[in-house]
Amino acid sequence: MMLYLILVVPTIFLGMWAQSKVMGAYKKWSKVGNRRGMTGYDAARIVMERAGIHDVEIVPIRGQLSDHYDPTSKRLALSEQNYHGRSLAAVGIAAHEAGHAIQHATGYSMLKLRMGLVPVTTFASKMLPFVLLGGIFFHMTGLITLGVLAYLVLTIFQLVTLPVEFDASKRAKAQLVNGGILYDEEMEGVNDTLDSAAWTYVAAFIASLANLIYLFLLSRD
């Protein structure tokens, strides 16, 4: 129990802090419009067009911060607030997702690696609750070992996700200014929004790593 408190519990609070940070930044900058009146849809379209990408569909979806790029269907989905919104937060997030589309089009190696890890990561995620229930609560050593392997997969996936997300934000920030979407002085809102979002990926990696270490040490007892 003490080992869990030392290794895992702090990462729970880190995750809560990261989520609070990104929500705070989004709330702040979603109230500040961009001077050119660009919507999130406009920003994503312009960023991709300047990169020579014309075969990615941009669609609105329900939910807050549900924005994502699906490389399997070449579909860039923006939450309705960001799709129609003209705020600095909306434009920044849309450009970030367009950054993933550029990664896909250019064959960015880390994105390809993450895509390749998705099937095994999905399987590990589905297996994990049953493994932890049997391994930790019923002290079944074999299941704890499987839990270690599952968390190893998840940790590798989270580690690979870091450069993918950081690179997408870097591409987005460059395109927003170079593409004439935002003025230099407006980048403060984009930087705050995207940098805050990056902390959620860092927190997820640290949490996964802490759980991996915890289960590994538990399996050694």
MDAnalysis code that builds the backbone (N, CA, C; Angstrom):
import MDAnalysis as mda
import numpy as np

u = mda.Universe.empty(663, n_residues=221, atom_resindex=np.repeat(np.arange(221), 3), trajectory=True)
u.add_TopologyAttr("name", ["N", "CA", "C"] * 221)
u.add_TopologyAttr("resid", np.arange(1, 222))
u.add_TopologyAttr("resname", ["MET", "MET", "LEU", "TYR", "LEU", "ILE", "LEU", "VAL", "VAL", "PRO", "THR", "ILE", "PHE", "LEU", "GLY", "MET", "TRP", "ALA", "GLN", "SER", "LYS", "VAL", "MET", "GLY", "ALA", "TYR", "LYS", "LYS", "TRP", "SER", "LYS", "VAL", "GLY", "ASN", "ARG", "ARG", "GLY", "MET", "THR", "GLY", "TYR", "ASP", "ALA", "ALA", "ARG", "ILE", "VAL", "MET", "GLU", "ARG", "ALA", "GLY", "ILE", "HIS", "ASP", "VAL", "GLU", "ILE", "VAL", "PRO", "ILE", "ARG", "GLY", "GLN", "LEU", "SER", "ASP", "HIS", "TYR", "ASP", "PRO", "THR", "SER", "LYS", "ARG", "LEU", "ALA", "LEU", "SER", "GLU", "GLN", "ASN", "TYR", "HIS", "GLY", "ARG", "SER", "LEU", "ALA", "ALA", "VAL", "GLY", "ILE", "ALA", "ALA", "HIS", "GLU", "ALA", "GLY", "HIS", "ALA", "ILE", "GLN", "HIS", "ALA", "THR", "GLY", "TYR", "SER", "MET", "LEU", "LYS", "LEU", "ARG", "MET", "GLY", "LEU", "VAL", "PRO", "VAL", "THR", "THR", "PHE", "ALA", "SER", "LYS", "MET", "LEU", "PRO", "PHE", "VAL", "LEU", "LEU", "GLY", "GLY", "ILE", "PHE", "PHE", "HIS", "MET", "THR", "GLY", "LEU", "ILE", "THR", "LEU", "GLY", "VAL", "LEU", "ALA", "TYR", "LEU", "VAL", "LEU", "THR", "ILE", "PHE", "GLN", "LEU", "VAL", "THR", "LEU", "PRO", "VAL", "GLU", "PHE", "ASP", "ALA", "SER", "LYS", "ARG", "ALA", "LYS", "ALA", "GLN", "LEU", "VAL", "ASN", "GLY", "GLY", "ILE", "LEU", "TYR", "ASP", "GLU", "GLU", "MET", "GLU", "GLY", "VAL", "ASN", "ASP", "THR", "LEU", "ASP", "SER", "ALA", "ALA", "TRP", "THR", "TYR", "VAL", "ALA", "ALA", "PHE", "ILE", "ALA", "SER", "LEU", "ALA", "ASN", "LEU", "ILE", "TYR", "LEU", "PHE", "LEU", "LEU", "SER", "ARG", "ASP"])
u.atoms.positions = np.array([
    [0.827, -1.208, 0.000],
    [0.000, 0.000, 0.000],
    [0.865, 1.263, 0.000],
    [1.929, 1.247, 0.800],
    [2.821, 2.402, 0.883],
    [3.494, 2.656, -0.467],
    [3.867, 1.558, -1.136],
    [4.500, 1.684, -2.446],
    [3.558, 2.361, -3.445],
    [2.278, 1.999, -3.361],
    [1.274, 2.598, -4.248],
    [1.133, 4.092, -3.956],
    [1.111, 4.434, -2.683],
    [0.970, 5.839, -2.288],
    [2.154, 6.674, -2.773],
    [3.336, 6.076, -2.738],
    [4.549, 6.807, -3.127],
    [4.657, 6.951, -4.644],
    [4.351, 5.871, -5.381],
    [4.577, 5.867, -6.819],
    [3.390, 6.370, -7.637],
    [2.202, 5.903, -7.312],
    [1.051, 6.110, -8.191],
    [0.192, 7.313, -7.811],
    [-0.091, 7.466, -6.527],
    [-1.001, 8.542, -6.095],
    [-0.547, 9.926, -6.570],
    [0.749, 10.268, -6.462],
    [1.163, 11.601, -6.949],
    [0.849, 11.825, -8.425],
    [0.881, 10.762, -9.237],
    [0.593, 10.932, -10.659],
    [-0.888, 11.217, -10.904],
    [-1.736, 10.761, -9.981],
    [-3.164, 11.068, -10.088],
    [-3.382, 12.569, -9.928],
    [-2.709, 13.143, -8.948],
    [-2.813, 14.589, -8.730],
    [-2.168, 15.368, -9.878],
    [-1.082, 14.821, -10.436],
    [-0.448, 15.462, -11.586],
    [-1.411, 15.504, -12.768],
    [-2.118, 14.406, -12.977],
    [-3.083, 14.351, -14.062],
    [-4.223, 15.339, -13.861],
    [-4.682, 15.459, -12.626],
    [-5.746, 16.418, -12.313],
    [-5.260, 17.847, -12.540],
    [-4.016, 18.119, -12.150],
    [-3.445, 19.454, -12.354],
    [-3.316, 19.770, -13.836],
    [-2.840, 18.797, -14.618],
    [-2.669, 19.001, -16.053],
    [-4.007, 19.259, -16.726],
    [-5.027, 18.506, -16.331],
    [-6.353, 18.693, -16.907],
    [-6.916, 20.063, -16.548],
    [-6.688, 20.463, -15.306],
    [-7.145, 21.783, -14.862],
    [-6.426, 22.892, -15.618],
    [-5.143, 22.681, -15.879],
    [-4.343, 23.680, -16.587],
    [-4.833, 23.871, -18.015],
    [-5.094, 22.782, -18.709],
    [-5.538, 22.901, -20.097],
    [-6.946, 23.478, -20.173],
    [-7.803, 23.113, -19.237],
    [-9.157, 23.652, -19.249],
    [-9.146, 25.149, -18.933],
    [-8.248, 25.549, -18.037],
    [-8.130, 26.964, -17.698],
    [-7.648, 27.783, -18.881],
    [-6.642, 27.264, -19.577],
    [-6.114, 27.974, -20.746],
    [-7.157, 28.030, -21.855],
    [-7.857, 26.934, -22.056],
    [-8.880, 26.897, -23.114],
    [-10.014, 27.869, -22.800],
    [-10.445, 27.880, -21.554],
    [-11.523, 28.788, -21.153],
    [-11.115, 30.244, -21.363],
    [-9.872, 30.549, -21.037],
    [-9.375, 31.927, -21.176],
    [-9.308, 32.359, -22.632],
    [-8.667, 31.543, -23.463],
    [-8.400, 31.974, -24.834],
    [-9.537, 31.674, -25.802],
    [-10.539, 30.910, -25.352],
    [-11.717, 30.707, -26.197],
    [-12.619, 31.938, -26.182],
    [-12.285, 32.880, -25.317],
    [-13.048, 34.126, -25.249],
    [-12.369, 35.254, -26.024],
    [-11.188, 34.975, -26.562],
    [-10.430, 36.000, -27.289],
    [-10.425, 35.674, -28.779],
    [-11.061, 36.519, -29.570],
    [-11.136, 36.281, -31.007],
    [-9.862, 36.672, -31.728],
    [-9.641, 36.077, -32.895],
    [-8.471, 36.462, -33.696],
    [-8.852, 37.619, -34.614],
    [-7.892, 38.447, -34.931],
    [-8.139, 39.704, -35.637],
    [-8.596, 39.505, -37.086],
    [-8.223, 38.389, -37.692],
    [-8.628, 38.154, -39.077],
    [-9.989, 37.454, -39.183],
    [-10.549, 37.068, -38.038],
    [-11.863, 36.444, -38.045],
    [-11.893, 35.028, -38.572],
    [-10.752, 34.354, -38.529],
    [-10.671, 32.967, -39.003],
    [-11.391, 32.030, -38.032],
    [-12.106, 31.050, -38.580],
    [-12.668, 29.996, -37.745],
    [-11.654, 28.858, -37.620],
    [-11.932, 27.924, -36.725],
    [-11.071, 26.759, -36.619],
    [-11.035, 25.980, -37.919],
    [-12.188, 25.882, -38.569],
    [-12.253, 25.203, -39.873],
    [-11.339, 25.893, -40.876],
    [-11.407, 27.232, -40.926],
    [-10.570, 27.994, -41.861],
    [-9.088, 27.709, -41.610],
    [-8.706, 27.736, -40.335],
    [-7.305, 27.543, -39.975],
    [-6.810, 26.165, -40.395],
    [-7.596, 25.137, -40.088],
    [-7.195, 23.774, -40.457],
    [-7.081, 23.634, -41.967],
    [-8.046, 24.201, -42.691],
    [-8.043, 24.101, -44.153],
    [-6.826, 24.808, -44.758],
    [-6.544, 26.020, -44.288],
    [-5.421, 26.780, -44.841],
    [-4.085, 26.102, -44.534],
    [-3.930, 25.630, -43.300],
    [-2.681, 24.962, -42.912],
    [-2.438, 23.748, -43.802],
    [-3.475, 22.947, -44.032],
    [-3.306, 21.745, -44.854],
    [-3.111, 22.091, -46.323],
    [-3.836, 23.086, -46.815],
    [-3.674, 23.466, -48.220],
    [-2.272, 23.974, -48.508],
    [-1.710, 24.728, -47.562],
    [-0.347, 25.235, -47.754],
    [0.673, 24.100, -47.738],
    [0.297, 22.984, -47.125],
    [1.182, 21.809, -47.105],
    [0.881, 20.872, -48.280],
    [-0.040, 21.285, -49.144],
    [-0.360, 20.467, -50.310],
    [-1.319, 19.328, -50.024],
    [-2.058, 19.436, -48.928],
    [-2.996, 18.375, -48.542],
    [-4.420, 18.803, -48.917],
    [-5.073, 18.026, -49.791],
    [-6.418, 18.377, -50.250],
    [-7.403, 17.214, -50.119],
    [-6.953, 16.113, -49.515],
    [-7.815, 14.931, -49.447],
    [-8.233, 14.582, -48.012],
    [-8.146, 15.544, -47.102],
    [-8.553, 15.315, -45.717],
    [-9.868, 16.038, -45.459],
    [-10.861, 15.304, -44.982],
    [-12.172, 15.875, -44.682],
    [-12.139, 16.531, -43.296],
    [-12.683, 17.726, -43.197],
    [-12.777, 18.437, -41.916],
    [-14.237, 18.444, -41.496],
    [-14.538, 17.858, -40.338],
    [-15.932, 17.738, -39.914],
    [-16.111, 18.210, -38.472],
    [-17.290, 18.712, -38.136],
    [-17.579, 19.074, -36.746],
    [-18.095, 17.863, -35.974],
    [-17.727, 17.767, -34.710],
    [-18.224, 16.682, -33.863],
    [-18.645, 17.260, -32.507],
    [-19.454, 16.518, -31.798],
    [-19.925, 16.962, -30.495],
    [-18.852, 16.746, -29.431],
    [-18.994, 17.473, -28.327],
    [-18.075, 17.314, -27.202],
    [-17.076, 18.439, -27.116],
    [-16.615, 18.695, -25.902],
    [-15.615, 19.737, -25.690],
    [-14.219, 19.136, -25.755],
    [-13.342, 19.760, -26.510],
    [-11.970, 19.289, -26.703],
    [-11.928, 17.836, -27.178],
    [-12.875, 17.502, -28.057],
    [-12.917, 16.165, -28.642],
    [-12.197, 16.134, -29.990],
    [-11.445, 17.191, -30.273],
    [-10.754, 17.352, -31.549],
    [-9.702, 16.251, -31.753],
    [-9.636, 15.729, -32.967],
    [-8.624, 14.718, -33.274],
    [-8.488, 14.535, -34.778],
    [-7.373, 13.936, -35.168],
    [-7.150, 13.572, -36.569],
    [-7.084, 12.066, -36.664],
    [-7.876, 11.496, -37.566],
    [-7.910, 10.051, -37.770],
    [-7.164, 9.717, -39.060],
    [-5.948, 9.197, -38.953],
    [-5.156, 8.918, -40.159],
    [-5.709, 7.775, -41.000],
    [-6.477, 6.870, -40.390],
    [-7.000, 5.733, -41.146],
    [-8.074, 6.161, -42.145],
    [-8.818, 7.210, -41.804],
    [-9.877, 7.685, -42.698],
    [-9.573, 9.059, -43.280],
    [-8.408, 9.602, -42.949],
    [-8.029, 10.952, -43.366],
    [-9.161, 11.942, -43.045],
    [-9.489, 11.962, -41.768],
    [-10.615, 12.776, -41.309],
    [-10.175, 13.611, -40.112],
    [-10.304, 14.920, -40.249],
    [-9.932, 15.828, -39.174],
    [-11.229, 16.296, -38.507],
    [-11.419, 15.890, -37.264],
    [-12.651, 16.194, -36.542],
    [-12.399, 17.298, -35.514],
    [-13.192, 18.343, -35.577],
    [-13.089, 19.451, -34.632],
    [-14.377, 19.548, -33.825],
    [-14.247, 19.758, -32.523],
    [-15.434, 19.978, -31.707],
    [-16.181, 21.183, -32.277],
    [-17.495, 21.173, -32.159],
    [-18.308, 22.216, -32.782],
    [-17.865, 23.618, -32.385],
    [-17.463, 23.773, -31.117],
    [-17.016, 25.077, -30.637],
    [-15.753, 25.539, -31.358],
    [-14.876, 24.607, -31.679],
    [-13.641, 24.964, -32.375],
    [-13.814, 25.003, -33.893],
    [-14.716, 24.206, -34.414],
    [-14.986, 24.194, -35.852],
    [-15.545, 25.549, -36.306],
    [-16.522, 26.042, -35.547],
    [-17.167, 27.303, -35.903],
    [-16.532, 28.510, -35.205],
    [-15.790, 28.265, -34.121],
    [-15.257, 29.351, -33.305],
    [-14.155, 30.143, -33.979],
    [-14.074, 31.420, -33.602],
    [-13.055, 32.306, -34.155],
    [-12.056, 32.746, -33.085],
    [-11.982, 31.974, -32.016],
    [-11.091, 32.327, -30.912],
    [-9.668, 31.865, -31.186],
    [-8.722, 32.390, -30.411],
    [-7.326, 31.966, -30.535],
    [-7.176, 30.498, -30.142],
    [-7.970, 30.066, -29.161],
    [-7.913, 28.661, -28.748],
    [-8.399, 27.752, -29.872],
    [-9.517, 28.134, -30.510],
    [-10.077, 27.325, -31.590],
    [-9.106, 27.206, -32.759],
    [-8.519, 28.324, -33.145],
    [-7.583, 28.337, -34.263],
    [-6.329, 27.528, -33.932],
    [-5.825, 27.669, -32.710],
    [-4.628, 26.935, -32.311],
    [-4.844, 25.436, -32.304],
    [-5.965, 24.991, -31.741],
    [-6.265, 23.562, -31.676],
    [-6.490, 22.986, -33.072],
    [-7.209, 23.733, -33.903],
    [-7.457, 23.272, -35.275],
    [-6.146, 23.123, -36.048],
    [-5.262, 24.096, -35.884],
    [-3.963, 24.033, -36.563],
    [-3.135, 22.859, -36.045],
    [-3.244, 22.584, -34.750],
    [-2.530, 21.442, -34.162],
    [-2.980, 20.138, -34.812],
    [-4.287, 19.962, -34.958],
    [-4.795, 18.742, -35.595],
    [-4.372, 18.680, -37.060],
    [-4.335, 19.846, -37.712],
    [-3.838, 19.884, -39.095],
    [-2.362, 19.490, -39.133],
    [-1.652, 19.807, -38.052],
    [-0.252, 19.388, -37.951],
    [-0.111, 17.881, -38.003],
    [-1.071, 17.157, -37.404],
    [-1.054, 15.696, -37.478],
    [-1.291, 15.223, -38.909],
    [-2.164, 15.935, -39.626],
    [-2.421, 15.574, -41.021],
    [-1.156, 15.751, -41.859],
    [-0.396, 16.797, -41.548],
    [0.870, 17.023, -42.259],
    [1.862, 15.914, -41.925],
    [1.904, 15.523, -40.657],
    [2.773, 14.410, -40.260],
    [2.440, 13.163, -41.063],
    [1.160, 12.901, -41.196],
    [0.712, 11.709, -41.920],
    [1.103, 11.784, -43.385],
    [0.898, 12.957, -43.977],
    [1.189, 13.132, -45.402],
    [2.680, 13.034, -45.705],
    [3.497, 13.469, -44.760],
    [4.946, 13.469, -44.969],
    [5.623, 12.202, -44.459],
    [4.813, 11.289, -43.891],
    [5.377, 10.033, -43.401],
    [6.221, 10.192, -42.159],
    [5.819, 11.088, -41.268],
    [6.557, 11.325, -40.019],
    [6.705, 10.007, -39.254],
    [7.916, 9.633, -38.972],
    [8.210, 8.288, -38.450],
    [7.537, 7.988, -37.114],
    [7.498, 8.953, -36.209],
    [6.925, 8.697, -34.890],
    [5.409, 8.510, -34.971],
    [4.762, 9.216, -35.902],
    [3.326, 9.001, -36.084],
    [3.071, 7.608, -36.648],
    [3.897, 7.184, -37.589],
    [3.764, 5.845, -38.154],
    [3.964, 4.791, -37.075],
    [4.919, 5.032, -36.176],
    [5.160, 4.096, -35.084],
    [3.959, 4.049, -34.149],
    [3.392, 5.227, -33.831],
    [2.231, 5.260, -32.941],
    [1.043, 4.546, -33.584],
    [0.849, 4.758, -34.873],
    [-0.248, 4.079, -35.576],
    [-0.060, 2.564, -35.516],
    [1.180, 2.119, -35.646],
    [1.464, 0.695, -35.593],
    [1.229, 0.091, -34.223],
    [1.353, 0.923, -33.186],
    [1.173, 0.449, -31.811],
    [-0.292, 0.420, -31.378],
    [-1.162, 1.070, -32.136],
    [-2.567, 1.200, -31.721],
    [-3.248, -0.147, -31.465],
    [-3.154, -1.154, -32.363],
    [-3.861, -2.422, -32.105],
    [-3.421, -3.113, -30.811],
    [-2.110, -3.211, -30.587],
    [-1.631, -3.888, -29.384],
    [-1.929, -3.061, -28.139],
    [-1.907, -1.736, -28.265],
    [-2.234, -0.868, -27.138],
    [-3.703, -0.994, -26.772],
    [-4.561, -1.068, -27.774],
    [-5.990, -1.246, -27.529],
    [-6.257, -2.561, -26.809],
    [-5.588, -3.614, -27.255],
    [-5.745, -4.934, -26.616],
    [-5.268, -4.891, -25.171],
    [-4.123, -4.256, -24.942],
    [-3.572, -4.161, -23.585],
    [-4.503, -3.375, -22.671],
    [-5.098, -2.310, -23.195],
    [-6.004, -1.478, -22.393],
    [-7.246, -2.259, -21.977],
    [-7.776, -3.061, -22.900],
    [-8.968, -3.850, -22.598],
    [-8.669, -4.971, -21.613],
    [-7.473, -5.526, -21.700],
    [-7.083, -6.631, -20.834],
    [-6.735, -6.174, -19.424],
    [-6.239, -4.951, -19.288],
    [-5.666, -4.466, -18.036],
    [-6.600, -4.543, -16.828],
    [-7.869, -4.107, -16.915],
    [-8.737, -4.157, -15.722],
    [-8.875, -5.559, -15.138],
    [-9.016, -6.563, -15.993],
    [-9.163, -7.941, -15.521],
    [-7.855, -8.459, -14.921],
    [-6.755, -8.062, -15.540],
    [-5.442, -8.466, -15.049],
    [-5.180, -7.878, -13.674],
    [-5.476, -6.597, -13.509],
    [-5.238, -5.935, -12.225],
    [-6.144, -6.492, -11.146],
    [-7.408, -6.762, -11.492],
    [-8.349, -7.311, -10.513],
    [-7.860, -8.648, -9.981],
    [-7.451, -9.528, -10.900],
    [-6.987, -10.845, -10.481],
    [-5.605, -10.820, -9.862],
    [-4.737, -9.970, -10.399],
    [-3.355, -9.948, -9.920],
    [-3.182, -9.285, -8.571],
    [-3.783, -8.105, -8.399],
    [-3.563, -7.346, -7.165],
    [-4.486, -7.810, -6.041],
    [-5.770, -7.986, -6.356],
    [-6.734, -8.309, -5.305],
    [-6.746, -9.783, -4.936],
    [-6.377, -10.642, -5.888],
    [-6.366, -12.067, -5.602],
    [-4.954, -12.642, -5.591],
    [-3.960, -11.736, -5.694],
    [-2.542, -12.114, -5.563],
    [-2.133, -13.242, -6.504],
    [-2.592, -13.138, -7.752],
    [-2.221, -14.140, -8.753],
    [-1.005, -13.611, -9.505],
    [0.150, -14.200, -9.194],
    [1.432, -13.695, -9.701],
    [1.488, -13.644, -11.219],
    [0.939, -14.651, -11.880],
    [0.967, -14.684, -13.337],
    [0.236, -13.508, -13.946],
    [-0.874, -13.125, -13.325],
    [-1.641, -11.995, -13.841],
    [-0.914, -10.679, -13.596],
    [-0.195, -10.588, -12.488],
    [0.596, -9.382, -12.226],
    [1.660, -9.214, -13.305],
    [2.260, -10.335, -13.704],
    [3.263, -10.292, -14.769],
    [2.636, -9.819, -16.079],
    [1.424, -10.289, -16.358],
    [0.715, -9.821, -17.552],
    [0.410, -8.325, -17.445],
    [0.115, -7.889, -16.215],
    [-0.129, -6.469, -15.982],
    [1.113, -5.637, -16.273],
    [2.263, -6.153, -15.919],
    [3.527, -5.477, -16.209],
    [3.707, -5.332, -17.712],
    [3.439, -6.407, -18.436],
    [3.579, -6.372, -19.891],
    [2.582, -5.395, -20.520],
    [1.358, -5.379, -19.982],
    [0.335, -4.474, -20.503],
    [0.735, -3.024, -20.280],
    [1.223, -2.723, -19.082],
    [1.640, -1.350, -18.786],
    [2.906, -0.976, -19.539],
    [3.734, -1.960, -19.858],
    [4.917, -1.689, -20.676],
    [4.486, -1.214, -22.065],
    [3.484, -1.875, -22.620],
    [2.953, -1.472, -23.930],
    [2.366, -0.067, -23.853],
    [1.561, 0.182, -22.815],
    [0.935, 1.492, -22.659],
    [1.972, 2.587, -22.456],
    [3.008, 2.287, -21.711],
    [4.052, 3.283, -21.443],
    [4.828, 3.616, -22.715],
    [5.139, 2.600, -23.505],
    [5.827, 2.841, -24.784],
    [4.948, 3.702, -25.688],
    [3.648, 3.398, -25.707],
    [2.717, 4.175, -26.530],
    [2.680, 5.635, -26.081],
    [2.612, 5.851, -24.774],
    [2.586, 7.222, -24.248],
    [3.902, 7.947, -24.520],
    [5.001, 7.211, -24.471],
    [6.306, 7.809, -24.763],
    [6.385, 8.249, -26.220],
    [5.914, 7.405, -27.126],
    [5.921, 7.736, -28.551],
    [4.975, 8.904, -28.841],
    [3.908, 8.987, -28.073],
    [2.925, 10.061, -28.269],
    [3.531, 11.439, -28.013],
    [4.473, 11.537, -27.098],
    [5.051, 12.837, -26.741],
    [5.654, 13.572, -27.944],
    [6.608, 12.978, -28.678],
    [7.156, 13.709, -29.826],
    [6.119, 13.957, -30.914],
    [5.137, 13.058, -31.049],
    [4.085, 13.258, -32.050],
    [3.291, 14.524, -31.740],
    [2.909, 14.686, -30.487],
    [2.114, 15.851, -30.098],
    [2.950, 17.134, -30.105],
    [4.169, 17.061, -29.620],
    [5.029, 18.251, -29.605],
    [5.319, 18.717, -31.033],
    [5.576, 17.771, -31.924],
    [5.882, 18.113, -33.307],
    [4.665, 18.728, -34.002],
    [3.470, 18.204, -33.724],
    [2.255, 18.749, -34.329],
    [2.037, 20.196, -33.896],
    [2.302, 20.482, -32.623],
    [2.160, 21.851, -32.125],
    [3.211, 22.769, -32.758],
    [4.416, 22.265, -32.917],
    [5.477, 23.058, -33.548],
    [5.106, 23.414, -34.976],
    [4.586, 22.440, -35.719],
    [4.162, 22.682, -37.092],
    [3.007, 23.687, -37.122],
    [2.077, 23.536, -36.190],
    [0.908, 24.419, -36.137],
    [1.317, 25.864, -35.888],
    [2.186, 26.070, -34.906],
    [2.610, 27.428, -34.550],
    [3.319, 28.105, -35.723],
    [4.142, 27.358, -36.420],
    [4.872, 27.927, -37.562],
    [3.915, 28.310, -38.682],
    [2.946, 27.450, -38.951],
    [2.015, 27.679, -40.046],
    [1.054, 28.828, -39.761],
    [0.692, 29.017, -38.504],
    [-0.274, 30.065, -38.170],
    [0.270, 31.455, -38.488],
    [1.555, 31.654, -38.241],
    [2.166, 32.954, -38.537],
    [2.602, 33.026, -39.999],
    [3.306, 32.003, -40.457],
    [3.802, 32.009, -41.843],
    [2.665, 31.983, -42.860],
    [1.541, 31.374, -42.476],
    [0.414, 31.287, -43.384],
    [-0.508, 32.486, -43.331],
    [-0.158, 33.466, -42.519],
    [-0.956, 34.679, -42.457],
    [-2.292, 34.513, -41.764],
    [-2.407, 33.504, -40.907],
    [-3.667, 33.269, -40.192],
    [-3.747, 34.138, -38.947],
    [-2.637, 34.240, -38.223],
    [-2.578, 35.054, -37.015],
    [-1.417, 36.040, -37.093],
    [-1.517, 37.091, -36.316],
    [-0.415, 38.029, -36.159],
    [0.490, 37.521, -35.033],
    [1.737, 37.955, -35.043],
    [2.713, 37.503, -34.040],
    [2.212, 37.691, -32.620],
    [1.604, 38.845, -32.353],
    [1.179, 39.150, -30.987],
    [0.000, 38.284, -30.526],
    [-0.659, 37.608, -31.466],
    [-1.775, 36.739, -31.096],
    [-1.308, 35.337, -30.698],
    [-0.041, 35.049, -30.921],
    [0.467, 33.710, -30.652],
    [0.526, 33.368, -29.165],
    [0.447, 34.372, -28.312],
    [0.449, 34.097, -26.870],
    [-0.696, 33.155, -26.499],
    [-1.882, 33.428, -27.065],
    [-3.034, 32.581, -26.774],
    [-2.875, 31.165, -27.290],
    [-2.304, 31.033, -28.486],
    [-2.071, 29.712, -29.069],
    [-1.022, 28.953, -28.259],
    [0.068, 29.631, -27.929],
    [1.141, 28.989, -27.163],
    [0.632, 28.496, -25.816],
    [-0.143, 29.326, -25.125],
    [-0.653, 28.942, -23.810],
    [-1.589, 27.742, -23.931],
    [-2.458, 27.767, -24.926],
    [-3.419, 26.672, -25.104],
    [-2.716, 25.353, -25.439],
    [-1.827, 25.386, -26.420],
    [-1.170, 24.149, -26.863],
    [-0.133, 23.650, -25.857],
    [0.584, 24.579, -25.228],
    [1.581, 24.164, -24.227],
    [0.898, 23.552, -23.006],
    [-0.257, 24.096, -22.638],
    [-1.011, 23.532, -21.514],
    [-1.514, 22.135, -21.864],
    [-1.997, 21.976, -23.101],
    [-2.476, 20.666, -23.545],
    [-1.351, 19.636, -23.526],
    [-0.135, 20.082, -23.812],
    [1.008, 19.163, -23.834],
    [1.242, 18.515, -22.476],
    [0.904, 19.244, -21.409],
    [1.099, 18.695, -20.071],
    [0.228, 17.464, -19.820],
    [-0.921, 17.367, -20.489],
    [-1.768, 16.194, -20.285],
    [-1.087, 14.935, -20.825],
    [-0.322, 15.090, -21.906],
    [0.398, 13.941, -22.469],
    [1.601, 13.564, -21.594],
    [2.252, 14.579, -21.048],
    [3.364, 14.324, -20.130],
    [2.855, 13.598, -18.887],
    [1.725, 14.075, -18.353],
    [1.139, 13.464, -17.155],
    [0.723, 12.025, -17.426],
    [0.169, 11.771, -18.606],
    [-0.258, 10.413, -18.956],
    [0.937, 9.469, -19.038],
    [2.049, 9.953, -19.587],
    [3.253, 9.128, -19.664],
    [3.803, 8.819, -18.271],
    [3.886, 9.843, -17.433],
    [4.413, 9.648, -16.079],
    [3.527, 8.688, -15.290],
    [2.201, 8.822, -15.439],
    [1.275, 7.939, -14.727],
    [1.452, 6.494, -15.180],
    [1.588, 6.302, -16.481],
    [1.770, 4.951, -17.012],
    [3.093, 4.354, -16.542],
    [4.141, 5.160, -16.540],
    [5.450, 4.698, -16.088],
    [5.429, 4.340, -14.606],
    [4.747, 5.152, -13.799],
    [4.652, 4.888, -12.357],
    [3.915, 3.578, -12.093],
    [2.838, 3.346, -12.835],
    [2.097, 2.094, -12.666],
    [2.928, 0.900, -13.116],
    [3.708, 1.087, -14.174],
    [4.582, 0.018, -14.658],
    [5.606, -0.350, -13.583],
    [6.239, 0.646, -12.992],
    [7.238, 0.400, -11.941],
    [6.600, -0.267, -10.736],
    [5.410, 0.224, -10.371],
    [4.695, -0.333, -9.212],
    [4.394, -1.817, -9.410],
    [3.844, -2.166, -10.568],
    [3.503, -3.564, -10.826],
    [4.753, -4.432, -10.952],
    [5.810, -3.873, -11.532],
    [7.057, -4.636, -11.655],
    [7.613, -4.970, -10.270],
    [7.648, -3.985, -9.380],
    [8.133, -4.236, -8.025],
    [7.231, -5.199, -7.277],
    [5.922, -5.109, -7.546],
    [4.964, -6.007, -6.915],
    [5.193, -7.447, -7.381],
    [5.552, -7.603, -8.640],
    [5.787, -8.944, -9.191],
    [7.061, -9.580, -8.655],
    [7.950, -8.744, -8.089],
    [9.219, -9.250, -7.565],
    [9.105, -9.750, -6.138],
    [7.986, -9.403, -5.481],
    [7.814, -9.819, -4.074],
    [7.559, -11.312, -3.978],
])
